[in-house]
């Protein structure tokens, strides 16, 4: 096992318990110390992989350029991930179904939504994969259960045999292209492999909100508080289609949609103060992901910036008319100042805390102070969750 974050630690535990001979490594000494004591510690980059059948890697390891990939090739060891290990042990589990969800944006919401609808209908279900707990750390579901897996392209790249009863591809826009040598078609091909691994079952690609019988959804969307905005129409329709394929009736599905609480850091209403709404959309980590939040509100005081993934704002240009002023943070602040010049008034703020304070000072009743950075968080935070927590803390301190 190479890479000992949460999924790596769970994989080591599962393999040791299965009686496998296991060695593991992470460059971080503290991470190595957390791994199962019955697994050896071996620096595979230095010592190679000769004698090992498989290299299980964390999805965060960039196998397109990391030297560990060449070590595996030389040793003839396959490269797989924890989702593939799950796929190989499915026959030993009680009868179940798997729903796999991928796409550039909307994966987490759709995964959590499908899981919620199933649970509300009394179906044993668990959300895992790129959301929640690592798939190998959870107890098997009882007969008739459904594993709802959010799958990033990184996870799909190291999965060979996941045969989903329902596979969902929400959308594809440029993202993570450093992992695909700058080639969008390679990224797209990675996503499409979710369908290629299916031998049967239902494939849902790019759910169309205008298609019958889903066109009526926009007329009853107001009844589902956590599913507002055009992007959530697609997420909800994907959930309707997936849950219908699993045998749920319309009434059961609508009940689940209505009670869905939403996700932290995704258009999360943090507070309303003096008629000003404060919304945490820290999960908006690229322009396409931020566009729905900008489309959902008017009079936005937009906190934007971080570690830029692109040098254009093409995906959200159409929504800039909703922005009253942009408060720029992080290493991309100068880039965004240039991109927004002549379109939106900007203010350099450097940090989330400063941006919240200054936006709140400027805000009038009816305004929305929105953190939707359109960037990764890694210039100032370990992840988007920490960035969202900083926003929440700053709002609470006002």
Number of C-alpha atoms within 10 A of each C-alpha: 27 24 21 24 18 14 23 26 23 20 30 27 19 18 18 16 11 9 8 11 12 18 21 24 23 21 11 11 9 10 16 20 13 11 24 20 12 13 18 15 16 18 15 20 16 10 9 16 22 13 9 15 13 16 22 22 26 25 24 10 15 16 19 13 13 11 13 22 20 17 19 21 12 12 16 16 19 14 21 21 25 26 26 18 20 18 16 13 9 16 10 8 12 13 13 18 20 21 25 26 30 28 22 21 23 23 24 24 23 26 28 24 27 31 27 24 25 24 16 18 16 11 17 17 23 25 23 24 23 22 18 13 15 20 24 22 15 11 8 16 16 14 13 12 20 24 21 28 29 25 25 19 22 22 23 23 20 21 21 19 18 23 21 25 20 24 24 30 24 22 17 17 16 17 20 18 15 14 17 19 12 13 13 17 12 14 24 19 13 19 27 19 16 27 22 15 16 17 12 11 16 18 20 15 16 15 20 14 21 12 9 9 9 18 13 12 16 14 8 9 19 13 13 17 13 21 23 18 18 15 18 18 20 23 24 27 20 27 27 23 20 24 21 14 15 18 8 17 13 12 10 16 22 17 14 22 25 16 16 21 16 19 15 17 24 23 27 21 16 19 14 14 13 10 13 16 19 25 25 28 29 32 29 27 24 28 26 21 25 26 22 21 25 24 19 15 16 16 19 27 27 26 28 28 32 27 20 23 18 15 11 13 17 11 15 19 15 12 17 20 14 17 21 17 22 26 29 27 25 24 19 19 22 14 15 23 19 11 14 17 11 9 13 16 14 22 17 16 22 18 20 27 17 17 26 28 15 15 23 20 10 12 20 13 11 14 22 24 28 30 33 29 31 27 26 23 25 15 15 18 15 11 14 21 16 15 26 26 15 19 28 23 15 16 21 11 10 10
